[in-house]
């Protein structure tokens, strides 16, 4: 057996007008965890699509060699046969089906031409153990959290005798615990001889698990680092990724905190599907002018539900409680009303809930502010273009034109479009839910800078984030949520990783409640 | 970069990319027309036949305009044929049995159409029942209702003024060398207005410092559109002039094009079809928008009923059967997407003309009705396949 399980040699892939990959070389050793990193648009996803046969043989130049054999994949099935499995950020599971049905979907175990479900269930149990899950194979996918779903995807790949497991930002949607768990599973799999390629933006994860790191930038291989021999540091990697030195990952800001902007009192929310199930339990928060509030907590703590219920009751049933804006009590019964009253909400899921992918940049930016560009019932096209161009420049949105379809933009630029949309509504309180999820370091910095500039104008931001460094780096004050309750309010020097984690997992002790 | 020539090419490319689908449909329509013209040895493209073709398209065209919006929101309406028949019968009862004059008859009939649309919109938007089910139910309900209120018999004839909606033409001021002068004048005014608006738009874009089409392209576009307007007008002026039906359809198309492109509600319709959840969280009242779209569909279905019964000069219990399928086919041929968010009013009209041309052409050729169905089915399939394959390539 060769030492290299995979070699991609001088891969060049061109799209009309752009060279997405330029003679990229990528080598993966057997049994290692190899991290592939780079800014958005660096070519990571394109490279993996070449490898998996999404871009079939002949649409690129260069060679793919797996275990000394040059491969010509025409589709995903071909690459799967050679033991390559890719798990994408957007999970491909069917929510209404059970775990075992999902795992053997398209790959059913057959006996005499019929599906042998019993065998499938038995094998599923083994696979679940391998990925550290103890759920029953009968459980339907929709009843599982994202973290577990991710592991099911890995189990599915294992069921196909995978040799090379490729994970595209697997932890982007996971909280710290689930991420940690997933990384441990990868380490276990490594012991069992399974090679993984991990695409990620989270450098702490890279430092934790990587044996080898390959950095791509602008479609070129910049460097391959051996973590056991070379000297590797987070700052060094960042420098390789962005091609410049980033001295601080969070831009400086001197907070100028003013009067109370918004107050939420005695907020109770019940589940929309089960009106006896309390999702938010008597939450109280205060947001001041010029302040960035962080809301921390584990997945399922109710952070998104809390934010959405405030934003025009867009989540939940039987909502009770009061909201005061600049001292005045307000009733926000719809997102429309909330926007009118100066509250905006940037969703955690920009593709599903934030953007209209088939429409262009301009239309996505103005969709929530049509009133302000409408005269006598008619939309003023020129004003619309002017606004869109303004934000394209101000936010440095990388797009050929403002009439480009949103789906053709990278994640970071899509996020800037959503931010532009909300900035244009001229809110007083901007709620951002995972504002930098799946976005590269450079674009993150820019988004943080935009947020800082926003609060510098005396406005307020409520930031929900699963990334602790982000909470630490950006917030003036932090609320921690656990099981639908606000369990702690942390300020000043108390804002540190340990305190927040302690409260998140429900061990806050005497600081409970408010 | 910065090279003027290169940026011209860039602008050109964008222009074609943005418009290729609609031009594709135009070209397809022309090709179909020319083929039939050759097969019928010149009968198809005669003013008389084309005028007839427009009259045949009228009642489907207004349905297609409403239908394309329904499809853009991601829904469907199967009831429009039954609703057109029912409202046509209402009009007949009001005028023939109760002796109401034409104007009140039309107003009451349109109002009934609006009520039916609201009824459906209520179930779909506020009660969350899939439009497929609600409108399938209405298709049955109103087919039953029309048989009930007509007692299964044809009701007619209408007063002359009502009948003129489908058989009347704009009267003329003078007839110069066999041409309907007023129609030609209207055509000239339309062209002047079009050119004026285009120049004005271009100027404001320049004032804002935006990209504009290169001059030769701009002039070419003006010339082409002007020629199409003139050809359209001549195809009527050389016969009896502009029929009232065509005036109604042009007004409806103009109004709906305007609403979809230039007003917030138009944007809202495309947004909820493109991504319902994102639209909702962007502050759009999705339920109200959906309700409005179905209400408008009801009104247009009753307008279709009026035009159709005026054309037959009577209302019959079997009127309007399969109208829904023609309207749906027209929308899809015109580039609407079954998954919502995409489609245009002008596209739907082109689609309606394609379907009507095939009907008309094959009738002229005395083709058996069986072939007509088969060919219409294949045209629908191929048109949508073409549309989907060009759309995927662009990715």
Interface residues (C-beta under 8 A of the other chain):
Chain A: X311 X312 X314 X334 X335 X336 X338 X339 X340 X345 X347 X352 X353 X354 X355 X356 X357 X358 X359 X363 X367 X368 X370 X371 X374 X377 X378 X379 X381 X382 X385 X386 X389 X401 X403 X421 X425
Chain B: X14 X18 X204 X205 X208 X210 X211 X262 X263 X264 X267 X270 X271 X274 X275 X277 X278 X279 X280 X281 X282 X283 X284 X285 X341 X342
